[in-house]
Amino acid sequence: MILIPVFLSFVYKINEDLQELTDYNQQNISGPVTLEGTVRNHEGEKLEGIIVKIKEVNGNIREYISEIDGYFSFSDIVPGENPIIKLTGDKGTGHISLNRENINSSLMLKYPVLTEVIIFHNNDNHFNFNFVEEIKEKIDNTRDLNPNVFFLNAGDIFINNPGRWAQPDDLEWYQSQSVSTINEMNKLGYDALTVGNHDVQPFANHTFEALIKAEFPLLAANLEIKSGILPEFKPYVLLNTEEKYTLAVLGLSQCDFNGINVLDPFLTAEKYSHLSENNIFIALSHLGIEDDIELARAINDLDLIVGGHSHTLLCEPLLIDNTMIVQAGTGGKIQNNDNPAYLGMVTIILENGIPLSKEAVVFKFTRIGSVVCICEDIDFVGFSDYFRLEIIIILLIFLIGVICKKFLFK
């Protein structure tokens, strides 16, 4: 009988050793390999003189300068799992992530290196996290095709007006709904949330208890919590692509709650302008469209502003110099399961780690499925009240001019 536990312990130790060996082999692509291929431009021409670098699992950096036919080779190299190859030429340095499928094959690397980054976003849901399964399917399908997919929320996930709750003034309902909202967001795989003015009302500590369940960073660089009624908010978060590029996401918000000290968002953004040293610099803003425009003018290094608060549905993004501004409407001011859901998507192409192009679209989810939002269908919703007023004034001036010309200057 004594031999049985000894035997089982021996078997368990063997299994542990085998697992460690398997893990080591997976991490090190089963030992030394020969890594070779060619470097070409995007027209297929072979490039000479491109510096090809790769880091081995032991920390050594191997380097090869591509030959006249674009050829490079590393023999007896242990690159580790999903190694990064760096290509350096006259247009800078680009990163390429290799995977297990192509590590032993002849590689054809393109220079300059183009990398696609996709950022999904929404805002002002106000407890209306409708069409969660459809939105998750959309994002998951995109993630299956591209490893560099991120999901941001620009705030106001809750409702701070008890009269607008589905069960007015019922704190137990608010407690349940706020926790359910965070659970849904965890399920969707958000990468960051900038808290909005509707997200900081304590309501007998229920808001705190819900927010601490978030599996994603809570951002607000310009909000200082005066007491323990809310969790501490981070000023920013750094997100990494598969190629080790970084996205800096700065949170900026506003609120009128006594337990929070609100700092000037423009001065705060200036304080964190050094984040532009990252490959993509994003402001995740709950300031509203007009302040977002001013922010873009004040901080020239911002690549993207993902906005909220003003409930603006921008089917076409705004461009202020090099800064793109996007916002995806609202889930509705009052909770209703029949409200449509909007999901914005920004596609950024990096050339050797520097933004080359940006495109944006908004998807509208309704009971008849998902369709691309068309601006003609929403009648001025893409403009702030400020711009509406400008347009009305211009039309009035034009009309007055026509009348004066017709009746006064015959």
Secondary structure in CASP SS format (residue, H / E / C, confidence):
PFRMAT SS
TARGET T0000
AUTHOR 0000-0000-0000
METHOD secondary structure of the structure
MODEL  1
M C 1.00
I C 1.00
L H 1.00
I H 1.00
P H 1.00
V H 1.00
F H 1.00
L H 1.00
S H 1.00
F H 1.00
V H 1.00
Y H 1.00
K H 1.00
I H 1.00
N H 1.00
E H 1.00
D H 1.00
L H 1.00
Q H 1.00
E H 1.00
L H 1.00
T H 1.00
D H 1.00
Y H 1.00
N H 1.00
Q H 1.00
Q H 1.00
N C 1.00
I C 1.00
S C 1.00
G C 1.00
P C 1.00
V E 1.00
T E 1.00
L E 1.00
E E 1.00
G E 1.00
T E 1.00
V E 1.00
R E 1.00
N C 1.00
H C 1.00
E C 1.00
G C 1.00
E C 1.00
K E 1.00
L C 1.00
E C 1.00
G C 1.00
I C 1.00
I E 1.00
V E 1.00
K E 1.00
I E 1.00
K E 1.00
E C 1.00
V C 1.00
N C 1.00
G C 1.00
N C 1.00
I E 1.00
R E 1.00
E E 1.00
Y E 1.00
I E 1.00
S C 1.00
E C 1.00
I C 1.00
D C 1.00
G C 1.00
Y E 1.00
F E 1.00
S E 1.00
F E 1.00
S E 1.00
D E 1.00
I E 1.00
V C 1.00
P C 1.00
G C 1.00
E C 1.00
N C 1.00
P C 1.00
I E 1.00
I E 1.00
K E 1.00
L E 1.00
T E 1.00
G E 1.00
D C 1.00
K C 1.00
G E 1.00
T E 1.00
G E 1.00
H E 1.00
I E 1.00
S E 1.00
L C 1.00
N C 1.00
R C 1.00
E C 1.00
N C 1.00
I C 1.00
N C 1.00
S C 1.00
S C 1.00
L E 1.00
M E 1.00
L E 1.00
K E 1.00
Y C 1.00
P C 1.00
V C 1.00
L E 1.00
T E 1.00
E E 1.00
V E 1.00
I E 1.00
I E 1.00
F E 1.00
H E 1.00
N E 1.00
N C 1.00
D C 1.00
N C 1.00
H C 1.00
F C 1.00
N C 1.00
F C 1.00
N C 1.00
F C 1.00
V H 1.00
E H 1.00
E H 1.00
I H 1.00
K H 1.00
E H 1.00
K H 1.00
I H 1.00
D H 1.00
N H 1.00
T H 1.00
R H 1.00
D H 1.00
L H 1.00
N C 1.00
P C 1.00
N C 1.00
V E 1.00
F E 1.00
F E 1.00
L E 1.00
N E 1.00
A C 1.00
G C 1.00
D C 1.00
I C 1.00
F C 1.00
I C 1.00
N C 1.00
N C 1.00
P H 1.00
G H 1.00
R H 1.00
W C 1.00
A C 1.00
Q C 1.00
P C 1.00
D C 1.00
D C 1.00
L H 1.00
E H 1.00
W H 1.00
Y H 1.00
Q H 1.00
S H 1.00
Q H 1.00
S H 1.00
V H 1.00
S H 1.00
T H 1.00
I H 1.00
N H 1.00
E H 1.00
M H 1.00
N H 1.00
K H 1.00
L H 1.00
G C 1.00
Y C 1.00
D C 1.00
A E 1.00
L E 1.00
T E 1.00
V C 1.00
G C 1.00
N H 1.00
H H 1.00
D H 1.00
V C 1.00
Q C 1.00
P C 1.00
F C 1.00
A C 1.00
N C 1.00
H H 1.00
T H 1.00
F H 1.00
E H 1.00
A H 1.00
L H 1.00
I C 1.00
K C 1.00
A C 1.00
E C 1.00
F C 1.00
P C 1.00
L E 1.00
L E 1.00
A C 1.00
A C 1.00
N C 1.00
L E 1.00
E E 1.00
I E 1.00
K C 1.00
S C 1.00
G C 1.00
I C 1.00
L C 1.00
P C 1.00
E C 1.00
F C 1.00
K E 1.00
P C 1.00
Y E 1.00
V E 1.00
L E 1.00
L E 1.00
N E 1.00
T C 1.00
E C 1.00
E C 1.00
K C 1.00
Y C 1.00
T E 1.00
L E 1.00
A E 1.00
V E 1.00
L E 1.00
G E 1.00
L E 1.00
S C 1.00
Q C 1.00
C C 1.00
D C 1.00
F C 1.00
N C 1.00
G C 1.00
I E 1.00
N E 1.00
V E 1.00
L C 1.00
D C 1.00
P H 1.00
F H 1.00
L H 1.00
T H 1.00
A H 1.00
E H 1.00
K H 1.00
Y C 1.00
S H 1.00
H H 1.00
L H 1.00
S H 1.00
E H 1.00
N C 1.00
N C 1.00
I E 1.00
F E 1.00
I E 1.00
A E 1.00
L E 1.00
S E 1.00
H C 1.00
L C 1.00
G C 1.00
I H 1.00
E H 1.00
D H 1.00
D H 1.00
I H 1.00
E H 1.00
L H 1.00
A H 1.00
R H 1.00
A H 1.00
I C 1.00
N C 1.00
D C 1.00
L C 1.00
D C 1.00
L E 1.00
I E 1.00
V E 1.00
G C 1.00
G C 1.00
H C 1.00
S C 1.00
H C 1.00
T C 1.00
L E 1.00
L C 1.00
C C 1.00
E C 1.00
P C 1.00
L E 1.00
L E 1.00
I E 1.00
D C 1.00
N C 1.00
T E 1.00
M E 1.00
I E 1.00
V E 1.00
Q C 1.00
A E 1.00
G C 1.00
T C 1.00
G C 1.00
G C 1.00
K C 1.00
I C 1.00
Q C 1.00
N C 1.00
N C 1.00
D C 1.00
N C 1.00
P C 1.00
A E 1.00
Y E 1.00
L E 1.00
G E 1.00
M E 1.00
V E 1.00
T E 1.00
I E 1.00
I E 1.00
L E 1.00
E E 1.00
N C 1.00
G C 1.00
I E 1.00
P E 1.00
L E 1.00
S E 1.00
K E 1.00
E E 1.00
A E 1.00
V E 1.00
V E 1.00
F E 1.00
K E 1.00
F E 1.00
T E 1.00
R C 1.00
I C 1.00
G E 1.00
S E 1.00
V E 1.00
V E 1.00
C C 1.00
I C 1.00
C H 1.00
E H 1.00
D H 1.00
I C 1.00
D C 1.00
F C 1.00
V C 1.00
G C 1.00
F C 1.00
S C 1.00
D H 1.00
Y H 1.00
F H 1.00
R H 1.00
L H 1.00
E H 1.00
I H 1.00
I H 1.00
I H 1.00
I H 1.00
L H 1.00
L H 1.00
I H 1.00
F H 1.00
L H 1.00
I H 1.00
G H 1.00
V H 1.00
I H 1.00
C H 1.00
K H 1.00
K H 1.00
F H 1.00
L C 1.00
F C 1.00
K C 1.00
END
